[in-house]
């Protein structure tokens, strides 16, 4: 009978503060070893079939401090996500500024209206007719609709302005609920933007718009492409880095 080779092995990393993280080593048909810390908190090592599991354990131990730093960051993000709820007093983003969400009961209204006043974002409507999870889902849906409507006006105006400065034409603009992308440009010149851009500081929305318009000249990420972006935004690299820092919060809560 053929002998089934062991393809997986588990391990446990122990740290001085008393915390511990499990990890898994997986053998596969690959040439190199790789250590991954996934967004859900899983620590995984992938190694070639020809190597021993000891090689995987050694790789984890060698990068112990790196794993610890990443895991602590992920745990903090997951905790923050669990603590966020669409409810009275929630802290929500709009154009890079944080507002306090306030629920204003108005039983005469059949639908909800969103308005902004100083440090507060007010949601007015038949609040008392809903409770618990149903109310939270309604608040989220109303806020999402508000954000998308504002995003369309905001991004259409911003794109028109930058296109004129860059002397670049474009096709249609679509504002979408994209899972991981901030924007894209088709070969026909149509631009797609993520509605969540309306949550971010204006300079980051500018970066995404300029980035996609630059694709009207170069449909790649060549040196020439980045030269076009840099010509309009000399600090594009810092903007790009800051945009990345928002991703976990934005995609986790919104």
HUFENJO-V258361 format. One record per residue. N is the residue number from 1. RES is the residue in one letter. SS is DSSP state (~ for helix, > for strand, _ for the rest). D_CENTER is the distance of its C-alpha to the mean C-alpha in Angstrom with 1 decimal. Layout:
# HUFENJO-V258361
n:N res:RES ss:SS d_center:D_CENTER
n:N res:RES ss:SS d_center:D_CENTER
This chain:
# HUFENJO-V258361
n:1 res:X ss:_ d_center:49.8
n:2 res:X ss:_ d_center:46.7
n:3 res:X ss:_ d_center:44.9
n:4 res:X ss:_ d_center:41.2
n:5 res:X ss:_ d_center:39.3
n:6 res:X ss:_ d_center:36.8
n:7 res:X ss:_ d_center:33.3
n:8 res:X ss:> d_center:31.2
n:9 res:X ss:> d_center:31.9
n:10 res:X ss:> d_center:30.2
n:11 res:X ss:> d_center:30.3
n:12 res:X ss:> d_center:29.5
n:13 res:X ss:> d_center:28.5
n:14 res:X ss:> d_center:30.3
n:15 res:X ss:_ d_center:29.6
n:16 res:X ss:_ d_center:31.9
n:17 res:X ss:_ d_center:30.2
n:18 res:X ss:_ d_center:31.0
n:19 res:X ss:_ d_center:27.5
n:20 res:X ss:> d_center:27.3
n:21 res:X ss:> d_center:24.7
n:22 res:X ss:> d_center:25.8
n:23 res:X ss:> d_center:25.1
n:24 res:X ss:> d_center:26.2
n:25 res:X ss:> d_center:27.9
n:26 res:X ss:> d_center:28.1
n:27 res:X ss:> d_center:30.6
n:28 res:X ss:> d_center:30.0
n:29 res:X ss:_ d_center:31.5
n:30 res:X ss:_ d_center:29.8
n:31 res:X ss:_ d_center:31.2
n:32 res:X ss:_ d_center:29.1
n:33 res:X ss:_ d_center:27.6
n:34 res:X ss:> d_center:24.0
n:35 res:X ss:> d_center:22.4
n:36 res:X ss:> d_center:18.8
n:37 res:X ss:> d_center:16.9
n:38 res:X ss:_ d_center:14.4
n:39 res:X ss:_ d_center:11.3
n:40 res:X ss:_ d_center:13.8
n:41 res:X ss:_ d_center:16.2
n:42 res:X ss:_ d_center:18.6
n:43 res:X ss:> d_center:20.6
n:44 res:X ss:> d_center:22.1
n:45 res:X ss:> d_center:24.7
n:46 res:X ss:> d_center:25.8
n:47 res:X ss:> d_center:29.3
n:48 res:X ss:> d_center:31.9
n:49 res:X ss:_ d_center:34.5
n:50 res:X ss:_ d_center:37.2
n:51 res:X ss:_ d_center:35.9
n:52 res:X ss:_ d_center:36.7
n:53 res:X ss:~ d_center:34.3
n:54 res:X ss:~ d_center:35.6
n:55 res:X ss:~ d_center:33.8
n:56 res:X ss:~ d_center:30.5
n:57 res:X ss:~ d_center:31.5
n:58 res:X ss:~ d_center:32.5
n:59 res:X ss:~ d_center:29.2
n:60 res:X ss:~ d_center:27.4
n:61 res:X ss:~ d_center:30.0
n:62 res:X ss:~ d_center:29.9
n:63 res:X ss:_ d_center:26.2
n:64 res:X ss:~ d_center:26.5
n:65 res:X ss:~ d_center:25.3
n:66 res:X ss:~ d_center:22.1
n:67 res:X ss:~ d_center:21.4
n:68 res:X ss:~ d_center:22.1
n:69 res:X ss:~ d_center:19.8
n:70 res:X ss:~ d_center:16.8
n:71 res:X ss:~ d_center:17.8
n:72 res:X ss:~ d_center:18.4
n:73 res:X ss:~ d_center:14.9
n:74 res:X ss:~ d_center:13.4
n:75 res:X ss:~ d_center:16.1
n:76 res:X ss:~ d_center:15.4
n:77 res:X ss:~ d_center:11.8
n:78 res:X ss:~ d_center:13.2
n:79 res:X ss:~ d_center:16.0
n:80 res:X ss:~ d_center:14.1
n:81 res:X ss:~ d_center:12.3
n:82 res:X ss:~ d_center:15.9
n:83 res:X ss:~ d_center:17.4
n:84 res:X ss:_ d_center:15.4
n:85 res:X ss:_ d_center:17.5
n:86 res:X ss:_ d_center:18.1
n:87 res:X ss:_ d_center:21.6
n:88 res:X ss:_ d_center:24.0
n:89 res:X ss:_ d_center:23.0
n:90 res:X ss:_ d_center:19.2
n:91 res:X ss:> d_center:17.4
n:92 res:X ss:> d_center:15.1
n:93 res:X ss:> d_center:13.6
n:94 res:X ss:> d_center:15.2
n:95 res:X ss:_ d_center:15.6
n:96 res:X ss:_ d_center:14.4
n:97 res:X ss:> d_center:17.0
n:98 res:X ss:> d_center:17.0
n:99 res:X ss:> d_center:19.5
n:100 res:X ss:> d_center:21.4
n:101 res:X ss:> d_center:21.3
n:102 res:X ss:> d_center:25.0
n:103 res:X ss:> d_center:26.6
n:104 res:X ss:> d_center:29.9
n:105 res:X ss:> d_center:32.2
n:106 res:X ss:_ d_center:34.2
n:107 res:X ss:_ d_center:36.0
n:108 res:X ss:_ d_center:37.5
n:109 res:X ss:_ d_center:34.2
n:110 res:X ss:_ d_center:33.3
n:111 res:X ss:_ d_center:29.7
n:112 res:X ss:_ d_center:27.2
n:113 res:X ss:> d_center:26.8
n:114 res:X ss:> d_center:24.1
n:115 res:X ss:> d_center:25.4
n:116 res:X ss:> d_center:24.6
n:117 res:X ss:> d_center:27.2
n:118 res:X ss:_ d_center:26.9
n:119 res:X ss:_ d_center:24.4
n:120 res:X ss:> d_center:24.1
n:121 res:X ss:> d_center:22.4
n:122 res:X ss:> d_center:25.0
n:123 res:X ss:> d_center:24.8
n:124 res:X ss:> d_center:28.5
n:125 res:X ss:> d_center:29.9
n:126 res:X ss:_ d_center:31.7
n:127 res:X ss:~ d_center:29.8
n:128 res:X ss:~ d_center:32.8
n:129 res:X ss:~ d_center:33.0
n:130 res:X ss:_ d_center:29.9
n:131 res:X ss:_ d_center:29.3
n:132 res:X ss:~ d_center:26.9
n:133 res:X ss:~ d_center:24.1
n:134 res:X ss:~ d_center:25.5
n:135 res:X ss:~ d_center:25.0
n:136 res:X ss:~ d_center:21.5
n:137 res:X ss:~ d_center:20.6
n:138 res:X ss:~ d_center:22.5
n:139 res:X ss:~ d_center:20.8
n:140 res:X ss:~ d_center:17.3
n:141 res:X ss:~ d_center:18.8
n:142 res:X ss:~ d_center:20.6
n:143 res:X ss:~ d_center:17.7
n:144 res:X ss:~ d_center:15.6
n:145 res:X ss:~ d_center:18.7
n:146 res:X ss:~ d_center:19.2
n:147 res:X ss:~ d_center:15.8
n:148 res:X ss:~ d_center:16.3
n:149 res:X ss:~ d_center:19.9
n:150 res:X ss:~ d_center:19.2
n:151 res:X ss:~ d_center:16.5
n:152 res:X ss:~ d_center:19.2
n:153 res:X ss:~ d_center:21.8
n:154 res:X ss:~ d_center:19.7
n:155 res:X ss:~ d_center:18.3
n:156 res:X ss:~ d_center:21.7
n:157 res:X ss:~ d_center:23.5
n:158 res:X ss:~ d_center:21.3
n:159 res:X ss:~ d_center:21.5
n:160 res:X ss:~ d_center:25.3
n:161 res:X ss:~ d_center:25.8
n:162 res:X ss:~ d_center:24.1
n:163 res:X ss:~ d_center:25.8
n:164 res:X ss:~ d_center:29.1
n:165 res:X ss:~ d_center:28.7
n:166 res:X ss:~ d_center:27.8
n:167 res:X ss:_ d_center:30.5
n:168 res:X ss:_ d_center:28.2
n:169 res:X ss:_ d_center:28.5
n:170 res:X ss:_ d_center:25.9
n:171 res:X ss:_ d_center:26.2
n:172 res:X ss:_ d_center:24.4
n:173 res:X ss:> d_center:21.1
n:174 res:X ss:> d_center:18.9
n:175 res:X ss:> d_center:16.1
n:176 res:X ss:> d_center:14.2
n:177 res:X ss:_ d_center:11.8
n:178 res:X ss:_ d_center:9.9
n:179 res:X ss:_ d_center:8.0
n:180 res:X ss:_ d_center:6.2
n:181 res:X ss:_ d_center:8.2
n:182 res:X ss:_ d_center:8.6
n:183 res:X ss:> d_center:12.3
n:184 res:X ss:> d_center:15.3
n:185 res:X ss:> d_center:19.0
n:186 res:X ss:_ d_center:21.7
n:187 res:X ss:_ d_center:25.1
n:188 res:X ss:_ d_center:26.7
n:189 res:X ss:_ d_center:24.8
n:190 res:X ss:_ d_center:22.7
n:191 res:X ss:> d_center:19.3
n:192 res:X ss:> d_center:16.2
n:193 res:X ss:> d_center:13.5
n:194 res:X ss:> d_center:10.5
n:195 res:X ss:~ d_center:11.9
n:196 res:X ss:~ d_center:9.0
n:197 res:X ss:~ d_center:10.4
n:198 res:X ss:~ d_center:13.1
n:199 res:X ss:~ d_center:11.4
n:200 res:X ss:_ d_center:11.2
n:201 res:X ss:_ d_center:14.3
n:202 res:X ss:~ d_center:16.5
n:203 res:X ss:~ d_center:16.7
n:204 res:X ss:~ d_center:13.1
n:205 res:X ss:~ d_center:13.8
n:206 res:X ss:~ d_center:17.0
n:207 res:X ss:~ d_center:15.6
n:208 res:X ss:~ d_center:13.7
n:209 res:X ss:~ d_center:16.9
n:210 res:X ss:~ d_center:19.2
n:211 res:X ss:~ d_center:17.4
n:212 res:X ss:~ d_center:17.8
n:213 res:X ss:~ d_center:21.3
n:214 res:X ss:~ d_center:22.3
n:215 res:X ss:_ d_center:21.8
n:216 res:X ss:_ d_center:24.7
n:217 res:X ss:_ d_center:26.8
n:218 res:X ss:_ d_center:25.4
n:219 res:X ss:_ d_center:23.5
n:220 res:X ss:_ d_center:22.3
n:221 res:X ss:_ d_center:20.9
n:222 res:X ss:_ d_center:24.4
n:223 res:X ss:~ d_center:25.8
n:224 res:X ss:~ d_center:27.2
n:225 res:X ss:~ d_center:23.8
n:226 res:X ss:~ d_center:22.4
n:227 res:X ss:~ d_center:25.7
n:228 res:X ss:~ d_center:25.2
n:229 res:X ss:~ d_center:21.9
n:230 res:X ss:~ d_center:23.5
n:231 res:X ss:~ d_center:26.5
n:232 res:X ss:~ d_center:24.7
n:233 res:X ss:_ d_center:22.1
n:234 res:X ss:_ d_center:23.9
n:235 res:X ss:_ d_center:21.1
n:236 res:X ss:~ d_center:18.4
n:237 res:X ss:~ d_center:17.6
n:238 res:X ss:~ d_center:16.9
n:239 res:X ss:~ d_center:14.7
n:240 res:X ss:~ d_center:12.7
n:241 res:X ss:~ d_center:12.5
n:242 res:X ss:~ d_center:11.6
n:243 res:X ss:~ d_center:8.7
n:244 res:X ss:~ d_center:7.4
n:245 res:X ss:~ d_center:8.3
n:246 res:X ss:~ d_center:6.2
n:247 res:X ss:~ d_center:2.7
n:248 res:X ss:~ d_center:4.6
n:249 res:X ss:~ d_center:6.5
n:250 res:X ss:~ d_center:5.0
n:251 res:X ss:~ d_center:4.0
n:252 res:X ss:~ d_center:6.9
n:253 res:X ss:~ d_center:9.3
n:254 res:X ss:_ d_center:9.1
